[in-house]
Amino acid sequence: MIEIATSRDITTCRLLRRRVFIEEQGVSEADELDDLDDEAIHLLAHLDGRAVGSARLLLRGETGKIGRVCVLAEARGRGLGAALIRAALAELRGHPGLTQAKLGAQTHALGFYERLGFVAIGPVYDDAGIPHRDMISPL
């Protein structure tokens, strides 16, 4: 069973991100770690009671930024990524004044986010050695 909720367990979120971004995708620790975790809203996804995914939300004016979305390799293919994005959008809709969600999508995942209602904007850019493109969705 999939369960997703806001969490203050930043340590577990960082461990999941380390496994996916640093160990699996080769992102440097300097690029993965920043000083924004303390101000962010964190979502933690559990599958059968085990933490397997997370996402981070930052509130920026009228925009809710969804970032650091990750699901462990062994838990992929079960709809967890889509469930995390839907939970992120639901959380952002609960914050008055936010009008849109924004994220930086790895280009290979553009179709995934499009199916969830996001539209690509702007050019492709490099983020930690991985091609990305910004995407937005109205709230």
N, CA, C and O atoms as a GROMACS GRO file, in nm:
protein
  556
    1MET      N    1   0.083  -0.117   0.000
    1MET     CA    2   0.000   0.000   0.000
    1MET      C    3   0.089   0.126   0.000
    1MET      O    4   0.188   0.134   0.073
    2ILE      N    5   0.050   0.223  -0.084
    2ILE     CA    6   0.123   0.349  -0.096
    2ILE      C    7   0.063   0.451   0.001
    2ILE      O    8  -0.058   0.471   0.004
    3GLU      N    9   0.150   0.514   0.078
    3GLU     CA   10   0.110   0.623   0.167
    3GLU      C   11   0.204   0.740   0.145
    3GLU      O   12   0.326   0.723   0.145
    4ILE      N   13   0.147   0.859   0.126
    4ILE     CA   14   0.227   0.980   0.107
    4ILE      C   15   0.175   1.086   0.202
    4ILE      O   16   0.054   1.112   0.208
    5ALA      N   17   0.266   1.148   0.276
    5ALA     CA   18   0.228   1.252   0.372
    5ALA      C   19   0.341   1.351   0.386
    5ALA      O   20   0.457   1.322   0.356
    6THR      N   21   0.307   1.471   0.434
    6THR     CA   22   0.412   1.566   0.468
    6THR      C   23   0.491   1.508   0.584
    6THR      O   24   0.439   1.432   0.666
    7SER      N   25   0.618   1.544   0.590
    7SER     CA   26   0.706   1.486   0.692
    7SER      C   27   0.811   1.588   0.734
    7SER      O   28   0.854   1.672   0.655
    8ARG      N   29   0.851   1.578   0.859
    8ARG     CA   30   0.963   1.660   0.908
    8ARG      C   31   1.090   1.575   0.916
    8ARG      O   32   1.192   1.619   0.969
    9ASP      N   33   1.084   1.453   0.863
    9ASP     CA   34   1.197   1.361   0.865
    9ASP      C   35   1.290   1.391   0.747
    9ASP      O   36   1.297   1.315   0.651
   10ILE      N   37   1.361   1.502   0.759
   10ILE     CA   38   1.451   1.545   0.652
   10ILE      C   39   1.564   1.444   0.633
   10ILE      O   40   1.613   1.426   0.521
   11THR      N   41   1.606   1.378   0.739
   11THR     CA   42   1.715   1.281   0.729
   11THR      C   43   1.679   1.169   0.633
   11THR      O   44   1.760   1.132   0.548
   12THR      N   45   1.558   1.114   0.645
   12THR     CA   46   1.517   1.006   0.555
   12THR      C   47   1.504   1.058   0.413
   12THR      O   48   1.544   0.990   0.319
   13CYS      N   49   1.448   1.176   0.396
   13CYS     CA   50   1.437   1.236   0.262
   13CYS      C   51   1.575   1.251   0.199
   13CYS      O   52   1.593   1.219   0.081
   14ARG      N   53   1.671   1.297   0.274
   14ARG     CA   54   1.807   1.315   0.221
   14ARG      C   55   1.871   1.181   0.187
   14ARG      O   56   1.943   1.171   0.088
   15LEU      N   57   1.846   1.078   0.268
   15LEU     CA   58   1.900   0.946   0.238
   15LEU      C   59   1.843   0.892   0.107
   15LEU      O   60   1.917   0.835   0.026
   16LEU      N   61   1.714   0.910   0.085
   16LEU     CA   62   1.652   0.867  -0.041
   16LEU      C   63   1.711   0.944  -0.158
   16LEU      O   64   1.745   0.885  -0.261
   17ARG      N   65   1.723   1.073  -0.143
   17ARG     CA   66   1.780   1.156  -0.249
   17ARG      C   67   1.925   1.117  -0.276
   17ARG      O   68   1.967   1.115  -0.392
   18ARG      N   69   2.001   1.086  -0.173
   18ARG     CA   70   2.140   1.042  -0.191
   18ARG      C   71   2.145   0.917  -0.279
   18ARG      O   72   2.225   0.909  -0.372
   19ARG      N   73   2.059   0.820  -0.247
   19ARG     CA   74   2.059   0.694  -0.324
   19ARG      C   75   2.024   0.718  -0.470
   19ARG      O   76   2.087   0.662  -0.559
   20VAL      N   77   1.923   0.801  -0.495
   20VAL     CA   78   1.878   0.822  -0.632
   20VAL      C   79   1.969   0.919  -0.707
   20VAL      O   80   2.019   0.887  -0.815
   21PHE      N   81   1.990   1.037  -0.652
   21PHE     CA   82   2.062   1.140  -0.727
   21PHE      C   83   2.214   1.122  -0.724
   21PHE      O   84   2.278   1.131  -0.829
   22ILE      N   85   2.271   1.098  -0.609
   22ILE     CA   86   2.417   1.088  -0.599
   22ILE      C   87   2.467   0.952  -0.643
   22ILE      O   88   2.554   0.942  -0.730
   23GLU      N   89   2.412   0.846  -0.583
   23GLU     CA   90   2.464   0.712  -0.613
   23GLU      C   91   2.419   0.660  -0.750
   23GLU      O   92   2.499   0.602  -0.823
   24GLU      N   93   2.292   0.680  -0.784
   24GLU     CA   94   2.240   0.624  -0.909
   24GLU      C   95   2.267   0.715  -1.029
   24GLU      O   96   2.311   0.667  -1.134
   25GLN      N   97   2.241   0.845  -1.014
   25GLN     CA   98   2.250   0.935  -1.129
   25GLN      C   99   2.382   1.010  -1.138
   25GLN      O  100   2.407   1.078  -1.237
   26GLY      N  101   2.468   0.998  -1.038
   26GLY     CA  102   2.600   1.059  -1.044
   26GLY      C  103   2.604   1.208  -1.018
   26GLY      O  104   2.701   1.275  -1.054
   27VAL      N  105   2.499   1.263  -0.955
   27VAL     CA  106   2.498   1.405  -0.919
   27VAL      C  107   2.597   1.425  -0.804
   27VAL      O  108   2.605   1.342  -0.713
   28SER      N  109   2.672   1.533  -0.809
   28SER     CA  110   2.769   1.557  -0.701
   28SER      C  111   2.695   1.592  -0.572
   28SER      O  112   2.583   1.642  -0.574
   29GLU      N  113   2.760   1.563  -0.461
   29GLU     CA  114   2.703   1.597  -0.331
   29GLU      C  115   2.683   1.748  -0.319
   29GLU      O  116   2.585   1.794  -0.260
   30ALA      N  117   2.776   1.824  -0.375
   30ALA     CA  118   2.766   1.971  -0.370
   30ALA      C  119   2.641   2.020  -0.443
   30ALA      O  120   2.579   2.117  -0.401
   31ASP      N  121   2.605   1.953  -0.554
   31ASP     CA  122   2.485   1.993  -0.628
   31ASP      C  123   2.358   1.946  -0.559
   31ASP      O  124   2.255   2.015  -0.566
   32GLU      N  125   2.362   1.833  -0.492
   32GLU     CA  126   2.241   1.780  -0.427
   32GLU      C  127   2.209   1.852  -0.297
   32GLU      O  128   2.093   1.884  -0.270
   33LEU      N  129   2.309   1.877  -0.216
   33LEU     CA  130   2.284   1.938  -0.086
   33LEU      C  131   2.281   2.089  -0.098
   33LEU      O  132   2.368   2.149  -0.161
   34ASP      N  133   2.182   2.151  -0.037
   34ASP     CA  134   2.175   2.296  -0.033
   34ASP      C  135   2.117   2.337   0.102
   34ASP      O  136   2.098   2.253   0.190
   35ASP      N  137   2.091   2.464   0.118
   35ASP     CA  138   2.042   2.514   0.247
   35ASP      C  139   1.891   2.538   0.248
   35ASP      O  140   1.841   2.613   0.331
   36LEU      N  141   1.818   2.474   0.155
   36LEU     CA  142   1.675   2.500   0.143
   36LEU      C  143   1.586   2.398   0.215
   36LEU      O  144   1.466   2.421   0.228
   37ASP      N  145   1.643   2.287   0.261
   37ASP     CA  146   1.561   2.183   0.324
   37ASP      C  147   1.486   2.232   0.447
   37ASP      O  148   1.372   2.191   0.470
   38ASP      N  149   1.547   2.320   0.525
   38ASP     CA  150   1.483   2.365   0.648
   38ASP      C  151   1.358   2.450   0.624
   38ASP      O  152   1.268   2.453   0.708
   39GLU      N  153   1.352   2.518   0.509
   39GLU     CA  154   1.235   2.602   0.481
   39GLU      C  155   1.132   2.529   0.394
   39GLU      O  156   1.024   2.583   0.369
   40ALA      N  157   1.163   2.410   0.348
   40ALA     CA  158   1.077   2.338   0.255
   40ALA      C  159   0.971   2.254   0.326
   40ALA      O  160   0.982   2.222   0.445
   41ILE      N  161   0.869   2.220   0.249
   41ILE     CA  162   0.771   2.120   0.290
   41ILE      C  163   0.817   1.990   0.224
   41ILE      O  164   0.841   1.986   0.104
   42HIS      N  165   0.829   1.885   0.303
   42HIS     CA  166   0.876   1.758   0.250
   42HIS      C  167   0.763   1.657   0.246
   42HIS      O  168   0.684   1.646   0.339
   43LEU      N  169   0.756   1.584   0.136
   43LEU     CA  170   0.664   1.472   0.124
   43LEU      C  171   0.745   1.344   0.126
   43LEU      O  172   0.850   1.334   0.063
   44LEU      N  173   0.695   1.248   0.200
   44LEU     CA  174   0.763   1.119   0.212
   44LEU      C  175   0.665   1.011   0.169
   44LEU      O  176   0.552   1.005   0.219
   45ALA      N  177   0.708   0.926   0.076
   45ALA     CA  178   0.624   0.818   0.026
   45ALA      C  179   0.670   0.686   0.087
   45ALA      O  180   0.789   0.654   0.090
   46HIS      N  181   0.572   0.612   0.137
   46HIS     CA  182   0.598   0.478   0.193
   46HIS      C  183   0.525   0.374   0.110
   46HIS      O  184   0.411   0.395   0.069
   47LEU      N  185   0.590   0.264   0.087
   47LEU     CA  186   0.529   0.149   0.021
   47LEU      C  187   0.538   0.033   0.120
   47LEU      O  188   0.646  -0.011   0.157
   48ASP      N  189   0.422  -0.015   0.159
   48ASP     CA  190   0.415  -0.123   0.258
   48ASP      C  191   0.498  -0.091   0.383
   48ASP      O  192   0.566  -0.177   0.438
   49GLY      N  193   0.490   0.036   0.426
   49GLY     CA  194   0.556   0.079   0.550
   49GLY      C  195   0.701   0.119   0.536
   49GLY      O  196   0.762   0.161   0.635
   50ARG      N  197   0.758   0.108   0.417
   50ARG     CA  198   0.900   0.141   0.396
   50ARG      C  199   0.912   0.269   0.314
   50ARG      O  200   0.846   0.283   0.211
   51ALA      N  201   0.996   0.362   0.359
   51ALA     CA  202   1.019   0.487   0.286
   51ALA      C  203   1.090   0.457   0.155
   51ALA      O  204   1.198   0.397   0.152
   52VAL      N  205   1.026   0.500   0.043
   52VAL     CA  206   1.081   0.469  -0.089
   52VAL      C  207   1.087   0.590  -0.182
   52VAL      O  208   1.140   0.579  -0.292
   53GLY      N  209   1.032   0.705  -0.139
   53GLY     CA  210   1.034   0.821  -0.227
   53GLY      C  211   1.009   0.949  -0.150
   53GLY      O  212   0.958   0.947  -0.038
   54SER      N  213   1.046   1.060  -0.213
   54SER     CA  214   1.023   1.190  -0.149
   54SER      C  215   1.015   1.300  -0.253
   54SER      O  216   1.053   1.281  -0.369
   55ALA      N  217   0.966   1.414  -0.209
   55ALA     CA  218   0.964   1.536  -0.290
   55ALA      C  219   0.975   1.653  -0.196
   55ALA      O  220   0.943   1.643  -0.078
   56ARG      N  221   1.021   1.766  -0.249
   56ARG     CA  222   1.040   1.886  -0.169
   56ARG      C  223   0.965   2.001  -0.234
   56ARG      O  224   0.971   2.020  -0.356
   57LEU      N  225   0.893   2.077  -0.152
   57LEU     CA  226   0.814   2.190  -0.201
   57LEU      C  227   0.866   2.319  -0.141
   57LEU      O  228   0.889   2.328  -0.021
   58LEU      N  229   0.885   2.418  -0.226
   58LEU     CA  230   0.928   2.550  -0.184
   58LEU      C  231   0.823   2.651  -0.229
   58LEU      O  232   0.778   2.647  -0.343
   59LEU      N  233   0.784   2.740  -0.140
   59LEU     CA  234   0.684   2.842  -0.171
   59LEU      C  235   0.757   2.970  -0.210
   59LEU      O  236   0.833   3.025  -0.130
   60ARG      N  237   0.732   3.017  -0.332
   60ARG     CA  238   0.801   3.134  -0.387
   60ARG      C  239   0.700   3.228  -0.449
   60ARG      O  240   0.667   3.216  -0.567
   61GLY      N  241   0.649   3.323  -0.370
   61GLY     CA  242   0.550   3.417  -0.421
   61GLY      C  243   0.422   3.343  -0.458
   61GLY      O  244   0.361   3.278  -0.373
   62GLU      N  245   0.382   3.352  -0.584
   62GLU     CA  246   0.263   3.284  -0.632
   62GLU      C  247   0.292   3.144  -0.685
   62GLU      O  248   0.203   3.076  -0.734
   63THR      N  249   0.418   3.102  -0.675
   63THR     CA  250   0.461   2.974  -0.733
   63THR      C  251   0.503   2.876  -0.625
   63THR      O  252   0.577   2.910  -0.532
   64GLY      N  253   0.455   2.755  -0.638
   64GLY     CA  254   0.501   2.644  -0.555
   64GLY      C  255   0.599   2.564  -0.638
   64GLY      O  256   0.561   2.510  -0.742
   65LYS      N  257   0.723   2.554  -0.593
   65LYS     CA  258   0.826   2.482  -0.669
   65LYS      C  259   0.837   2.340  -0.616
   65LYS      O  260   0.863   2.318  -0.498
   66ILE      N  261   0.816   2.244  -0.705
   66ILE     CA  262   0.830   2.102  -0.672
   66ILE      C  263   0.969   2.059  -0.715
   66ILE      O  264   1.008   2.079  -0.830
   67GLY      N  265   1.044   2.000  -0.623
   67GLY     CA  266   1.178   1.958  -0.657
   67GLY      C  267   1.222   1.835  -0.580
   67GLY      O  268   1.151   1.786  -0.492
   68ARG      N  269   1.341   1.788  -0.615
   68ARG     CA  270   1.402   1.674  -0.548
   68ARG      C  271   1.306   1.554  -0.542
   68ARG      O  272   1.300   1.483  -0.442
   69VAL      N  273   1.232   1.534  -0.651
   69VAL     CA  274   1.138   1.421  -0.659
   69VAL      C  275   1.218   1.295  -0.688
   69VAL      O  276   1.289   1.287  -0.788
   70CYS      N  277   1.205   1.197  -0.601
   70CYS     CA  278   1.280   1.073  -0.622
   70CYS      C  279   1.201   0.952  -0.573
   70CYS      O  280   1.123   0.961  -0.478
   71VAL      N  281   1.224   0.840  -0.640
   71VAL     CA  282   1.168   0.710  -0.601
   71VAL      C  283   1.280   0.609  -0.618
   71VAL      O  284   1.347   0.606  -0.721
   72LEU      N  285   1.302   0.527  -0.515
   72LEU     CA  286   1.406   0.426  -0.523
   72LEU      C  287   1.381   0.332  -0.642
   72LEU      O  288   1.266   0.302  -0.674
   73ALA      N  289   1.488   0.288  -0.706
   73ALA     CA  290   1.478   0.205  -0.826
   73ALA      C  291   1.389   0.083  -0.805
   73ALA      O  292   1.309   0.049  -0.892
   74GLU      N  293   1.402   0.019  -0.691
   74GLU     CA  294   1.326  -0.105  -0.668
   74GLU      C  295   1.177  -0.081  -0.646
   74GLU      O  296   1.099  -0.176  -0.645
   75ALA      N  297   1.137   0.044  -0.629
   75ALA     CA  298   0.996   0.077  -0.606
   75ALA      C  299   0.931   0.142  -0.729
   75ALA      O  300   0.813   0.175  -0.726
   76ARG      N  301   1.007   0.160  -0.836
   76ARG     CA  302   0.952   0.224  -0.954
   76ARG      C  303   0.856   0.132  -1.029
   76ARG      O  304   0.857   0.010  -1.012
   77GLY      N  305   0.773   0.195  -1.112
   77GLY     CA  306   0.678   0.118  -1.191
   77GLY      C  307   0.549   0.085  -1.119
   77GLY      O  308   0.468   0.006  -1.168
   78ARG      N  309   0.529   0.145  -1.004
   78ARG     CA  310   0.409   0.120  -0.924
   78ARG      C  311   0.322   0.244  -0.906
   78ARG      O  312   0.227   0.244  -0.828
   79GLY      N  313   0.355   0.350  -0.980
   79GLY     CA  314   0.275   0.471  -0.973
   79GLY      C  315   0.315   0.567  -0.862
   79GLY      O  316   0.244   0.664  -0.836
   80LEU      N  317   0.428   0.540  -0.795
   80LEU     CA  318   0.471   0.625  -0.684
   80LEU      C  319   0.509   0.766  -0.729
   80LEU      O  320   0.477   0.864  -0.661
   81GLY      N  321   0.577   0.778  -0.841
   81GLY     CA  322   0.617   0.910  -0.889
   81GLY      C  323   0.496   0.996  -0.917
   81GLY      O  324   0.491   1.112  -0.876
   82ALA      N  325   0.398   0.940  -0.988
   82ALA     CA  326   0.275   1.015  -1.017
   82ALA      C  327   0.200   1.048  -0.888
   82ALA      O  328   0.146   1.158  -0.874
   83ALA      N  329   0.197   0.954  -0.795
   83ALA     CA  330   0.129   0.979  -0.667
   83ALA      C  331   0.199   1.091  -0.591
   83ALA      O  332   0.131   1.173  -0.529
   84LEU      N  333   0.331   1.096  -0.594
   84LEU     CA  334   0.405   1.204  -0.529
   84LEU      C  335   0.372   1.340  -0.591
   84LEU      O  336   0.352   1.438  -0.520
   85ILE      N  337   0.364   1.345  -0.723
   85ILE     CA  338   0.332   1.472  -0.789
   85ILE      C  339   0.190   1.514  -0.757
   85ILE      O  340   0.165   1.632  -0.730
   86ARG      N  341   0.096   1.421  -0.761
   86ARG     CA  342  -0.042   1.455  -0.726
   86ARG      C  343  -0.052   1.504  -0.581
   86ARG      O  344  -0.125   1.599  -0.553
   87ALA      N  345   0.022   1.440  -0.491
   87ALA     CA  346   0.021   1.482  -0.351
   87ALA      C  347   0.085   1.620  -0.337
   87ALA      O  348   0.038   1.702  -0.258
   88ALA      N  349   0.190   1.647  -0.414
   88ALA     CA  350   0.254   1.779  -0.411
   88ALA      C  351   0.158   1.886  -0.459
   88ALA      O  352   0.147   1.992  -0.397
   89LEU      N  353   0.087   1.860  -0.567
   89LEU     CA  354  -0.010   1.957  -0.619
   89LEU      C  355  -0.123   1.980  -0.518
   89LEU      O  356  -0.165   2.094  -0.498
   90ALA      N  357  -0.170   1.874  -0.456
   90ALA     CA  358  -0.275   1.888  -0.355
   90ALA      C  359  -0.227   1.972  -0.237
   90ALA      O  360  -0.300   2.057  -0.187
   91GLU      N  361  -0.104   1.949  -0.194
   91GLU     CA  362  -0.048   2.027  -0.083
   91GLU      C  363  -0.036   2.174  -0.123
   91GLU      O  364  -0.071   2.262  -0.044
   92LEU      N  365   0.013   2.201  -0.243
   92LEU     CA  366   0.029   2.339  -0.288
   92LEU      C  367  -0.105   2.410  -0.301
   92LEU      O  368  -0.115   2.529  -0.272
   93ARG      N  369  -0.208   2.339  -0.344
   93ARG     CA  370  -0.341   2.400  -0.357
   93ARG      C  371  -0.395   2.444  -0.221
   93ARG      O  372  -0.483   2.530  -0.215
   94GLY      N  373  -0.344   2.389  -0.114
   94GLY     CA  374  -0.388   2.426   0.020
   94GLY      C  375  -0.323   2.552   0.073
   94GLY      O  376  -0.353   2.594   0.185
   95HIS      N  377  -0.235   2.613  -0.004
   95HIS     CA  378  -0.166   2.735   0.039
   95HIS      C  379  -0.223   2.854  -0.037
   95HIS      O  380  -0.202   2.867  -0.157
   96PRO      N  381  -0.296   2.942   0.032
   96PRO     CA  382  -0.357   3.058  -0.034
   96PRO      C  383  -0.252   3.144  -0.105
   96PRO      O  384  -0.141   3.162  -0.055
   97GLY      N  385  -0.290   3.195  -0.220
   97GLY     CA  386  -0.202   3.285  -0.294
   97GLY      C  387  -0.117   3.216  -0.399
   97GLY      O  388  -0.064   3.283  -0.488
   98LEU      N  389  -0.103   3.085  -0.392
   98LEU     CA  390  -0.028   3.015  -0.495
   98LEU      C  391  -0.117   2.996  -0.618
   98LEU      O  392  -0.232   2.954  -0.606
   99THR      N  393  -0.063   3.028  -0.735
   99THR     CA  394  -0.141   3.016  -0.858
   99THR      C  395  -0.086   2.912  -0.955
   99THR      O  396  -0.156   2.867  -1.045
  100GLN      N  397   0.042   2.874  -0.935
  100GLN     CA  398   0.100   2.775  -1.025
  100GLN      C  399   0.204   2.691  -0.954
  100GLN      O  400   0.263   2.732  -0.854
  101ALA      N  401   0.224   2.572  -1.009
  101ALA     CA  402   0.332   2.484  -0.965
  101ALA      C  403   0.438   2.487  -1.075
  101ALA      O  404   0.406   2.496  -1.193
  102LYS      N  405   0.564   2.478  -1.034
  102LYS     CA  406   0.675   2.478  -1.129
  102LYS      C  407   0.773   2.370  -1.088
  102LYS      O  408   0.790   2.343  -0.969
  103LEU      N  409   0.837   2.310  -1.185
  103LEU     CA  410   0.942   2.212  -1.156
  103LEU      C  411   1.043   2.214  -1.268
  103LEU      O  412   1.014   2.258  -1.379
  104GLY      N  413   1.161   2.164  -1.238
  104GLY     CA  414   1.265   2.145  -1.338
  104GLY      C  415   1.271   1.996  -1.368
  104GLY      O  416   1.319   1.918  -1.286
  105ALA      N  417   1.224   1.957  -1.485
  105ALA     CA  418   1.215   1.816  -1.521
  105ALA      C  419   1.338   1.771  -1.598
  105ALA      O  420   1.386   1.841  -1.687
  106GLN      N  421   1.390   1.655  -1.562
  106GLN     CA  422   1.491   1.594  -1.646
  106GLN      C  423   1.423   1.567  -1.781
  106GLN      O  424   1.309   1.520  -1.784
  107THR      N  425   1.492   1.596  -1.892
  107THR     CA  426   1.426   1.591  -2.022
  107THR      C  427   1.367   1.454  -2.054
  107THR      O  428   1.266   1.447  -2.125
  108HIS      N  429   1.426   1.348  -2.006
  108HIS     CA  430   1.370   1.215  -2.034
  108HIS      C  431   1.233   1.196  -1.967
  108HIS      O  432   1.159   1.106  -2.004
  109ALA      N  433   1.200   1.281  -1.868
  109ALA     CA  434   1.075   1.268  -1.794
  109ALA      C  435   0.968   1.370  -1.836
  109ALA      O  436   0.865   1.380  -1.770
  110LEU      N  437   0.992   1.444  -1.943
  110LEU     CA  438   0.896   1.546  -1.985
  110LEU      C  439   0.757   1.487  -2.008
  110LEU      O  440   0.658   1.544  -1.963
  111GLY      N  441   0.749   1.375  -2.077
  111GLY     CA  442   0.620   1.311  -2.105
  111GLY      C  443   0.548   1.270  -1.978
  111GLY      O  444   0.425   1.283  -1.969
  112PHE      N  445   0.622   1.222  -1.881
  112PHE     CA  446   0.564   1.184  -1.751
  112PHE      C  447   0.492   1.304  -1.689
  112PHE      O  448   0.377   1.293  -1.646
  113TYR      N  449   0.560   1.418  -1.684
  113TYR     CA  450   0.501   1.538  -1.623
  113TYR      C  451   0.388   1.596  -1.709
  113TYR      O  452   0.291   1.650  -1.656
  114GLU      N  453   0.401   1.586  -1.842
  114GLU     CA  454   0.293   1.633  -1.929
  114GLU      C  455   0.164   1.556  -1.901
  114GLU      O  456   0.056   1.615  -1.899
  115ARG      N  457   0.174   1.426  -1.879
  115ARG     CA  458   0.056   1.344  -1.848
  115ARG      C  459  -0.007   1.386  -1.715
  115ARG      O  460  -0.124   1.355  -1.690
  116LEU      N  461   0.068   1.455  -1.630
  116LEU     CA  462   0.016   1.502  -1.502
  116LEU      C  463  -0.027   1.648  -1.508
  116LEU      O  464  -0.055   1.709  -1.405
  117GLY      N  465  -0.033   1.705  -1.630
  117GLY     CA  466  -0.086   1.839  -1.648
  117GLY      C  467   0.015   1.951  -1.659
  117GLY      O  468  -0.023   2.068  -1.664
  118PHE      N  469   0.143   1.919  -1.664
  118PHE     CA  470   0.247   2.022  -1.675
  118PHE      C  471   0.275   2.054  -1.822
  118PHE      O  472   0.259   1.968  -1.909
  119VAL      N  473   0.319   2.178  -1.847
  119VAL     CA  474   0.356   2.224  -1.980
  119VAL      C  475   0.500   2.275  -1.974
  119VAL      O  476   0.536   2.351  -1.884
  120ALA      N  477   0.581   2.232  -2.070
  120ALA     CA  478   0.721   2.276  -2.075
  120ALA      C  479   0.729   2.421  -2.119
  120ALA      O  480   0.656   2.465  -2.208
  121ILE      N  481   0.820   2.495  -2.055
  121ILE     CA  482   0.845   2.635  -2.092
  121ILE      C  483   0.996   2.657  -2.099
  121ILE      O  484   1.073   2.591  -2.028
  122GLY      N  485   1.037   2.746  -2.182
  122GLY     CA  486   1.179   2.783  -2.188
  122GLY      C  487   1.266   2.675  -2.249
  122GLY      O  488   1.220   2.567  -2.285
  123PRO      N  489   1.395   2.708  -2.258
  123PRO     CA  490   1.490   2.616  -2.322
  123PRO      C  491   1.536   2.504  -2.228
  123PRO      O  492   1.514   2.508  -2.108
  124VAL      N  493   1.601   2.406  -2.287
  124VAL     CA  494   1.668   2.301  -2.211
  124VAL      C  495   1.791   2.362  -2.146
  124VAL      O  496   1.860   2.444  -2.208
  125TYR      N  497   1.820   2.324  -2.022
  125TYR     CA  498   1.938   2.374  -1.952
  125TYR      C  499   2.003   2.260  -1.875
  125TYR      O  500   1.942   2.155  -1.852
  126ASP      N  501   2.126   2.282  -1.836
  126ASP     CA  502   2.202   2.182  -1.761
  126ASP      C  503   2.184   2.206  -1.611
  126ASP      O  504   2.204   2.318  -1.563
  127ASP      N  505   2.147   2.102  -1.539
  127ASP     CA  506   2.141   2.108  -1.392
  127ASP      C  507   2.215   1.986  -1.340
  127ASP      O  508   2.169   1.873  -1.357
  128ALA      N  509   2.328   2.009  -1.279
  128ALA     CA  510   2.412   1.901  -1.223
  128ALA      C  511   2.451   1.799  -1.329
  128ALA      O  512   2.459   1.679  -1.301
  129GLY      N  513   2.476   1.848  -1.452
  129GLY     CA  514   2.520   1.760  -1.559
  129GLY      C  515   2.408   1.684  -1.629
  129GLY      O  516   2.435   1.597  -1.712
  130ILE      N  517   2.282   1.715  -1.595
  130ILE     CA  518   2.167   1.645  -1.652
  130ILE      C  519   2.079   1.748  -1.723
  130ILE      O  520   2.047   1.851  -1.664
  131PRO      N  521   2.040   1.724  -1.850
  131PRO     CA  522   1.954   1.819  -1.920
  131PRO      C  523   1.815   1.827  -1.855
  131PRO      O  524   1.753   1.725  -1.826
  132HIS      N  525   1.770   1.948  -1.833
  132HIS     CA  526   1.640   1.975  -1.770
  132HIS      C  527   1.563   2.077  -1.852
  132HIS      O  528   1.618   2.146  -1.938
  133ARG      N  529   1.435   2.084  -1.825
  133ARG     CA  530   1.350   2.189  -1.882
  133ARG      C  531   1.246   2.226  -1.776
  133ARG      O  532   1.190   2.138  -1.711
  134ASP      N  533   1.221   2.355  -1.760
  134ASP     CA  534   1.119   2.400  -1.666
  134ASP      C  535   0.980   2.364  -1.717
  134ASP      O  536   0.954   2.364  -1.837
  135MET      N  537   0.892   2.334  -1.623
  135MET     CA  538   0.753   2.302  -1.655
  135MET      C  539   0.662   2.369  -1.552
  135MET      O  540   0.700   2.385  -1.435
  136ILE      N  541   0.544   2.408  -1.596
  136ILE     CA  542   0.448   2.470  -1.504
  136ILE      C  543   0.311   2.403  -1.516
  136ILE      O  544   0.279   2.342  -1.618
  137SER      N  545   0.233   2.417  -1.411
  137SER     CA  546   0.095   2.370  -1.409
  137SER      C  547   0.014   2.468  -1.325
  137SER      O  548   0.056   2.506  -1.216
  138PRO      N  549  -0.103   2.509  -1.375
  138PRO     CA  550  -0.185   2.597  -1.291
  138PRO      C  551  -0.238   2.522  -1.169
  138PRO      O  552  -0.262   2.401  -1.173
  139LEU      N  553  -0.254   2.596  -1.061
  139LEU     CA  554  -0.313   2.536  -0.941
  139LEU      C  555  -0.460   2.575  -0.936
  139LEU      O  556  -0.531   2.536  -0.843
   0.00000   0.00000   0.00000
